[in-house]
């Protein structure tokens, strides 16, 4: 699909893409940041006009910057890009290194440490409103 | 640890983002995992995929080549925004259990799990139940009863699944938002009812 590089809609079928996922990462298959998880929340730190001024970005990077104007989890970035999570982590890691986005780590939940009572109460209150 | 006091000092920028927690929605193929995610999610379930490196088995093996190959697993997930500070993600686990059992990023850090079961083929839930028990991830069982059809009782299901009496079992049509919501509420109550961990001095 020739329009891939210019197309900003996330609805493309990945089967339609002729670009192999790791081509977008210039062959990198592992993220420099191992702390990124599926639910690490990413938020853009740059206003839109400054986003445009950042040089050397792939279209996928710009898509992420656009998506993160409101905070989104890394899994949502991967879904929006139609790319595997591993690739989304590499691209998001690039933007963190540039200072263009910030990452919020999820709550640490170790085995036997499930007693985040205030957290669980907040979750319960939220669910009750559904 | 409270949910709102971590990383404040190390990563002030991260304060711009809400913190996130996740629940896993597991169970055999076609039992209604994505149905449940969709019933409570504020967005249409999203789909994403990941590459996993797994040991090769069976006819694909080629002598002399190391016994690993990469496979792609897909999962559906949804989101519930509780507040500007807190978002809940629900991840439906992929159907092929032997793959997602190895997907650490999917499993680690989950607050708890729902095992969706179908009474006509309860055996498809065994793998998920064993997995959560061995990883000590708290879970509840939700028996999906389409159109309210209940052909088994809760005690029958508990016996058939050999479940600890403390594990809640709920029955209902998971397509209904209130039913799926109540399953999640039961999971949260189950998490809160667990004994306090030994305090760290």
Interface residues (C-beta under 8 A of the other chain):
Chain A: X37 X38 X39 X40 X41 X42 X43 X45 X71 X73 X75 X76 X78 X79 X84 X85 X86 X102 X103 X104 X105 X106 X107 X108 X109 X111 X112 X113 X114 X115 X116 X117 X118 X119 X120 X121 X122 X123 X124 X125 X126 X127 X128 X130
Chain B: X1 X2 X3 X4 X6 X7 X11 X13 X14 X15 X16 X17 X18 X19 X20 X21 X22 X40 X46 X47 X48 X49 X50 X51 X72 X77 X79 X80 X81 X82 X83 X86 X87 X88 X89 X91 X105 X106 X108 X109 X110 X111 X112 X135 X136 X137 X138 X177 X178 X181 X184 X185 X188 X189 X191 X192 X194 X196 X197
